[in-house]
Structure formats: C-alpha cells, structure tokens
C-alpha cells in the first residue's frame, strides 16, 4: 500500500515537473527571459516591441503643444491639499499613436528600458502567459494552454507582477506613491492619479479616480446629514409627538395590538417613550429636506462624474479604449475553440468563428 502511494505521488510530481518544463521552454521560445532562482520573468525590448505592435498600445510620438488651462482664481486656497507637481504630473503631456514596430524612429524613445511603463510591461507579459501552451510540438492539445489552467491544476501556486524594489530610499514611482498617497496622514491630499495610472494601469487609475470623486461628493451629503442631526438635537425638547406618547393621559391610555400572533400580549403606547425620543434625533422634520437634498445630490453626482470621466478619457487617451480592448484582446479560452476566421460584413474586419 505504501509503495502504491509513493508511486502515485511520484507520478503526480513527475507530471507537474513535465508541465513546468514544457511551459517554461515555450516561454523562452516566445522571447521571454526566465530566472531559475526566483522564477521571475523578464521581457526584453524585442518582445515588448513585438507585442506592443500586436496589441496596438498607444505610445507618445510628440510633445503636446496644447496650452494649459488658466489658473483658477483663489487656487492658492487648495494648495494645502495638493501634492508636489512632480508627483501629480510625473511626465509631460504627449500626443500618442498605436505603436508600430516598423516605425520605431517615429516615436519618442529615449531609453528602451523605461519607454514602456510598468503597467504596460506587465500587460504584455500576462498576454503571453495566458496564451503560451505547455504541450510538446508533436502533441498539439489545445486545452493545455495558459497560466490560468496551470494555476487551477496546481502546477504553479501563484503568478503575479512584481513591484519596484523595496528600498524606500530610492526615488522610484513606488516610493512616491507610498510617501504621498498610500499613507493615512495623506487622506486629505489630492490623489496623484497620473502616477497611479502610470504605475498600475488605466483601469486601476479610473477606479481610484471614481473612489476619490465619490468620497469628495459624500462630504456634502455628510454635512447636510450633520445639520439634520443637529436640528434634531436642538428640537429635542419641543418634540410634541414624543411628549404625547410619554404622557400617561394620552399614550398611557392607548392600548396597542400584540406584535406577534402567539405569546405576545397587548401593550401600551407609552412603553415606547424612550425610543420615540431617540428616533427624533434622526427622524425629524429635517429628514424631509435631507431626502430632497439627496435626490438632487445623486443627480449632480452622476452628471459631474460623467464630466470627470470624459476629462480623464481625453487626458489619458482612453476615448476608444473599451472598443479597442474588445477587438484586439479576445479571451484565450475563446481563441482555443476557434476553428476559423471569416469576414464580418458590418465591420469588414476578419472575426474568429467556433465550430
């Protein structure tokens, strides 16, 4: 029995190692560089340029000559809530275009190691990982493809992008985010959305932009709620309804029906005297105005967020981002089931078809 268990464990371990060898060998064929010690993956410039062309990633080709907006009057009042300019805008504005590997000289490439931001490099590597097979060339099994399947069957325990070095003394993007954003004492500061977008990517940047805008708008709702609560405290002694409930001649003479069908007796209205006084703090005449205010608030919130979102889409060049993602990044699980391609008569673009 023990021999059978040992043989089974050996077979399982053998298959796991075999999958890893095939997968890592195919990653190296795709151009990625693997470090055996810590199992990290590095994408050289040739791989980044090739897949940036495939994914049509937008990169800068010319510095923007659009004049900046004029300073708002009394802008100095917001200075305590702002971060340094090098954190708020880590790089100047550029005109961008989809990357073309055959026209490298057209783009502003000062350093190949820093031309693509970390979010773009991680996106390219993940694109390769999700489509890299782990079968031999002579045995093409379409279902044996992608890092997701290897994670599900236990070949690997996890796969995640690495952050910058943990040395907080280094002036890196991670250092600026930690110092000026990811700390409790910076809660009142304006978020460095451009730096967040550059380090984490557009989707994470949009999320924190929405979260920050939502929190700012909630401030006005909180102020109105406090005003209604203060009104309830000030009118506490003048609450006629609670006085009548607590009055033995009024509330004490009113008998209420049982609260349940069984094991519940009749009760008098003045037994809720204390709770009626307490509920007045939150449910008073001011609550009506608070409800009207919230109806207006939610409308303004949606409209102002649409403007904010449109502005970010323009500044970050994301106007056609969702459509491009749908066209260029088909899910790997769907690609495996594709049996051919045919022309879409509406868009005139070849599309994958399944059997």
C-alpha positions in Angstrom: 0.0 0.0 0.0 2.8 2.4 0.9 4.5 1.6 -2.4 1.4 2.5 -4.3 1.1 5.8 -2.5 4.7 6.6 -3.2 4.3 5.7 -6.9 1.2 7.9 -7.2 3.0 10.9 -5.6 5.9 10.3 -7.9 3.7 10.3 -10.9 1.9 13.4 -9.9 5.2 15.2 -9.2 6.6 14.0 -12.5 3.6 15.4 -14.5 3.9 18.7 -12.7 7.6 19.0 -13.4 7.0 18.0 -17.0 4.3 20.7 -17.4 6.6 23.3 -16.0 9.5 22.3 -18.2 7.3 22.5 -21.3 5.7 25.7 -20.3 8.9 27.5 -19.4 10.6 26.2 -22.6 7.7 27.6 -24.7 8.0 30.9 -22.8 11.7 31.1 -23.7 10.8 30.3 -27.4 8.4 33.3 -27.2 11.3 35.5 -26.3 10.9 35.9 -22.5 13.8 35.6 -20.2 13.4 33.4 -17.1 15.5 33.5 -13.9 15.7 30.0 -12.4 16.4 31.1 -8.9 13.3 33.2 -8.1 11.2 32.0 -11.1 10.8 35.6 -12.3 10.1 36.6 -15.9 11.7 39.4 -17.8 10.5 40.8 -21.2 13.4 42.2 -23.4 12.8 45.1 -25.7 12.3 42.9 -28.8 9.4 41.1 -27.1 7.9 44.3 -25.8 8.1 46.0 -29.2 6.5 43.0 -31.0 3.5 42.6 -28.7 3.0 46.3 -28.3 2.6 46.3 -32.1 0.1 43.4 -31.8 -1.9 45.0 -29.0 -1.8 48.4 -30.7 -0.6 50.1 -27.4 -0.6 53.8 -27.7 2.7 55.5 -27.0 4.0 59.1 -27.3 5.4 60.4 -30.5 5.3 64.2 -30.0 5.2 66.6 -27.0 1.8 68.2 -26.6 1.7 71.9 -27.7 -1.8 72.5 -26.4 -1.7 75.4 -23.9 -2.5 74.6 -20.3 -5.7 75.8 -18.7 -5.6 79.2 -17.0 -5.2 79.3 -13.3 -8.4 79.3 -11.4 -9.0 82.4 -9.1 -8.2 81.7 -5.5 -6.5 78.5 -6.4 -4.0 79.2 -3.7 -6.7 78.1 -1.2 -6.3 74.5 -2.4 -2.5 74.5 -2.1 -2.5 72.6 1.3 -4.5 69.8 -0.3 -2.2 69.4 -3.4 0.9 67.3 -3.8 4.2 68.5 -5.5 4.0 68.9 -9.2 6.5 66.1 -9.9 4.1 63.7 -8.1 0.9 65.0 -9.6 2.3 65.0 -13.1 5.3 62.6 -13.3 5.7 63.2 -17.1 4.7 65.9 -19.6 1.7 65.6 -21.9 2.2 63.9 -25.3 0.4 63.1 -28.4 0.1 59.4 -28.7 -0.4 56.8 -31.5 -0.6 53.0 -31.7 2.9 51.5 -31.6 4.3 50.3 -34.9 7.5 48.2 -34.7 8.4 49.1 -38.3 8.4 52.8 -37.4 10.4 52.9 -34.2 12.1 56.2 -35.1 8.7 57.9 -35.3 8.2 57.6 -31.5 10.0 59.4 -28.6 12.2 56.6 -27.4 14.9 58.0 -25.2 15.5 54.7 -23.2 14.3 51.3 -24.2 14.3 50.1 -20.6 11.8 52.9 -19.5 9.9 53.6 -22.6 7.1 51.2 -21.7 5.7 51.9 -18.2 5.4 49.0 -15.6 1.7 48.6 -16.3 2.2 48.1 -20.0 5.1 45.7 -19.4 3.0 43.6 -17.1 0.1 43.6 -19.5 2.3 42.3 -22.3 3.8 39.6 -20.2 0.4 38.5 -18.9 -0.8 38.4 -22.5 1.9 35.9 -23.4 1.4 33.8 -20.2 -2.3 33.4 -20.9 -1.7 32.1 -24.5 1.5 30.1 -24.1 1.0 26.3 -24.4 2.6 23.6 -22.2 2.5 20.7 -24.6 5.2 19.4 -26.9 5.3 20.4 -30.6 4.4 16.9 -31.8 1.3 16.7 -29.4 -0.9 19.7 -30.0 -3.6 19.7 -27.3 -5.4 23.0 -27.5 -6.8 22.8 -24.0 -3.3 22.7 -22.5 -2.6 26.4 -22.8 -2.2 29.3 -20.5 -1.1 30.2 -17.0 -4.6 30.1 -15.7 -5.0 26.4 -16.4 -1.6 25.7 -14.7 -2.7 27.6 -11.6 -6.0 25.6 -11.5 -4.4 22.2 -11.8 -1.7 23.0 -9.2 1.3 23.2 -11.4 2.0 26.7 -10.1 0.7 28.1 -6.8 0.6 31.8 -7.9 1.5 34.2 -10.6 1.7 38.0 -10.0 3.5 41.1 -11.2 6.4 42.4 -9.2 6.6 45.8 -7.7 9.6 48.1 -7.7 12.4 47.5 -5.2 11.5 47.7 -1.5 14.2 50.2 -0.9 12.2 53.2 0.2 15.2 55.5 0.0 15.2 55.2 -3.8 13.3 57.9 -5.7 11.0 55.5 -7.6 7.4 55.6 -8.6 6.6 53.2 -5.8 8.4 55.4 -3.3 6.4 58.5 -4.3 3.1 56.5 -4.1 4.0 55.2 -0.7 5.1 58.6 0.6 2.4 60.8 -0.9 -0.6 58.5 -1.3 -0.7 55.2 0.5 -0.4 56.7 4.0 -3.2 57.6 6.4 -1.8 61.1 7.0 -2.3 61.9 3.3 -6.0 61.3 3.3 -6.8 65.0 2.8 -4.4 65.3 -0.2 -5.5 65.2 -3.8 -4.7 61.8 -5.4 -1.8 61.5 -7.8 -4.0 59.9 -10.5 -1.4 60.3 -13.3 1.2 58.5 -11.2 -1.3 55.8 -10.2 -2.3 55.3 -13.9 1.4 55.1 -14.9 2.3 52.5 -12.2 -0.9 50.4 -12.0 -2.5 50.9 -15.4 -5.6 52.7 -16.7 -8.2 50.5 -15.1 -6.8 50.9 -11.6 -6.4 54.6 -12.2 -10.0 55.0 -13.3 -11.2 53.1 -10.2 -9.3 55.3 -7.7 -10.4 58.4 -9.7 -14.0 57.3 -9.1 -13.4 56.4 -5.5 -11.9 59.8 -4.8 -14.6 61.7 -6.6 -17.3 59.7 -4.7 -15.6 60.4 -1.4 -15.4 64.2 -2.2 -19.1 64.3 -3.1 -20.1 62.4 0.0 -18.6 65.3 2.1 -21.6 67.5 1.1 -24.1 64.7 1.9 -22.4 64.3 5.3 -22.6 68.0 6.0 -26.3 68.0 5.3 -26.8 64.9 7.5 -25.0 66.6 10.4 -27.2 69.6 10.0 -30.3 67.5 10.2 -29.0 65.7 13.3 -28.1 69.0 15.0 -31.7 70.2 14.2 -33.0 67.0 15.9 -30.9 67.7 19.0 -32.0 71.4 19.2 -35.6 70.5 18.8 -35.4 67.6 21.2 -37.4 69.3 24.0 -40.0 70.6 21.6 -40.9 67.2 20.2 -44.7 67.2 20.6 -45.2 63.7 19.3 -42.9 62.2 21.9 -44.5 64.2 24.6 -47.9 62.9 23.8 -46.6 59.3 23.6 -45.0 59.6 27.0 -48.0 61.4 28.6 -49.9 58.9 30.9 -53.1 60.6 30.0 -52.6 60.1 26.2 -50.0 57.4 25.4 -50.8 55.6 28.6 -54.4 55.2 27.7 -53.8 53.8 24.2 -53.6 50.0 24.0 -51.8 48.6 21.1 -52.3 45.2 19.4 -49.8 42.3 20.0 -46.7 42.3 17.9 -47.0 38.6 17.1 -49.7 36.0 16.8 -48.6 33.8 19.7 -47.1 34.6 23.1 -47.4 38.3 22.6 -49.7 40.4 24.8 -51.3 43.8 24.4 -49.1 46.8 25.2 -49.5 50.5 25.9 -48.2 53.1 23.6 -46.2 55.0 26.3 -43.9 51.9 26.7 -42.1 53.2 23.6 -41.4 56.6 25.2 -37.6 56.3 25.3 -37.3 55.0 21.7 -39.5 57.8 20.4 -37.2 60.4 21.9 -34.2 58.7 20.5 -35.7 58.3 17.0 -36.4 62.0 16.9 -32.7 62.7 16.6 -32.5 61.0 13.2 -36.1 61.1 12.1 -37.5 64.6 12.4 -38.8 67.5 10.2 -35.3 68.0 8.8 -35.3 64.5 7.3 -37.7 65.6 4.6 -35.3 68.3 3.4 -32.4 65.7 3.6 -34.3 63.4 1.4 -34.9 66.2 -1.1 -31.2 67.1 -0.9 -30.1 63.5 -1.6 -32.4 63.3 -4.7 -30.6 66.4 -6.1 -27.2 65.2 -4.9 -27.3 61.8 -6.7 -28.3 63.6 -10.0 -25.4 66.1 -9.7 -23.1 63.2 -8.7 -23.8 61.3 -11.9 -23.6 64.3 -14.1 -20.3 65.6 -12.6 -18.8 62.2 -12.7 -19.6 61.9 -16.4 -17.7 65.2 -17.0 -14.8 64.0 -14.8 -14.7 60.6 -16.6 -14.7 62.3 -20.1 -11.9 64.6 -19.0 -9.8 61.6 -17.8 -10.5 59.7 -21.0 -9.3 62.7 -23.0 -6.2 63.3 -20.9 -5.2 59.6 -20.7 -6.2 58.9 -24.4 -8.8 56.3 -23.5 -11.7 57.5 -25.7 -11.8 54.3 -27.7 -10.2 52.1 -25.0 -13.1 49.7 -24.5 -13.7 49.1 -28.2 -10.0 48.5 -28.8 -9.8 46.0 -26.0 -12.8 44.1 -27.3 -11.4 43.9 -30.8 -7.7 43.2 -30.0 -7.9 41.1 -26.9 -10.1 38.1 -27.4 -10.3 35.9 -24.4 -7.7 33.0 -24.6 -10.5 30.5 -23.7 -12.4 31.6 -26.8 -9.4 31.6 -29.0 -8.8 27.9 -28.2 -12.2 27.0 -29.5 -11.9 28.9 -32.8 -11.9 26.8 -35.9 -11.5 29.5 -38.5 -12.0 33.1 -39.4 -14.5 34.9 -41.7 -15.2 38.5 -42.7 -17.6 40.5 -40.7 -19.9 42.1 -43.3 -20.7 45.0 -40.9 -17.2 46.0 -39.7 -15.3 44.5 -42.6 -12.9 43.0 -40.1 -12.0 39.3 -40.0 -13.5 37.6 -37.0 -12.9 34.3 -35.3 -15.6 31.6 -35.5 -16.2 28.5 -33.5 -17.2 25.1 -34.7 
